[in-house]
Amino acid sequence: MNTNTCKVINCDSTELVYSGTDAFMLGINTETYCYKCANAYAQIDRVMSKVRQDYLDSLTPASTLTTSD
C-alpha cells in the first residue's frame, strides 16, 4: 500500500506521478507530486516561461536584433 502523499501543502492525494515519462513531461520528480498538482505546476510554468521570455525580450535593444549585410 502506498503511504506517500503529495508534497503540496493541504493536498493529501496519494495518486502520485510514478511514470518517468509523465514526470519528465510535467517537469517534476517522480513520486513527489500528485497528477492534479503536477498539472497545475506545468500550466503555471508554461505561462511564467512566456512572461519571463517576453520580459527578457523587452530588455534587448532593437539594434541588436537586426543584422547588416
C-alpha positions in Angstrom: 0.0 0.0 0.0 1.3 3.4 -1.0 1.7 5.7 2.0 3.4 8.6 0.2 1.3 11.8 -0.2 1.7 14.8 -2.4 4.3 17.3 -1.2 2.0 20.3 -1.8 0.6 21.8 1.4 -3.0 20.9 2.1 -3.0 18.1 -0.6 -3.4 14.7 0.8 -3.6 12.8 -2.5 -1.7 9.5 -2.7 -2.1 9.3 -6.5 1.5 10.4 -7.2 3.2 10.6 -10.6 5.3 7.4 -10.8 5.8 7.3 -14.5 9.2 8.7 -15.5 7.7 9.8 -18.9 4.9 11.6 -17.2 7.2 13.2 -14.7 9.6 14.4 -17.5 6.7 15.9 -19.5 5.4 17.6 -16.4 8.8 18.9 -15.3 8.7 17.2 -11.8 10.4 14.4 -9.9 8.7 11.1 -9.7 6.9 10.1 -6.5 6.7 13.7 -5.3 3.5 15.3 -6.5 0.0 14.0 -7.5 -1.2 14.4 -11.0 -3.5 17.3 -10.1 -0.7 19.4 -8.5 1.8 18.4 -11.2 -0.5 19.5 -13.9 -1.1 22.8 -12.1 2.6 23.3 -11.8 3.1 22.6 -15.5 0.5 25.1 -16.5 1.9 27.8 -14.3 5.4 27.1 -15.5 4.4 27.4 -19.2 2.7 30.8 -18.5 5.6 32.1 -16.4 8.2 31.0 -19.0 6.4 33.1 -21.6 6.2 36.0 -19.2 9.9 35.7 -18.4 10.9 35.4 -22.1 8.7 38.4 -23.1 10.4 40.5 -20.3 13.9 39.4 -21.4 13.0 40.2 -25.0 11.9 43.7 -23.9 15.3 44.3 -22.4 17.1 43.6 -25.7 17.8 46.7 -27.7 16.2 46.6 -31.1 19.5 47.4 -32.8 20.9 44.0 -31.7 18.0 42.2 -33.3 18.9 43.1 -36.9 21.9 42.1 -38.9 23.6 44.1 -41.6 24.8 42.6 -44.9 
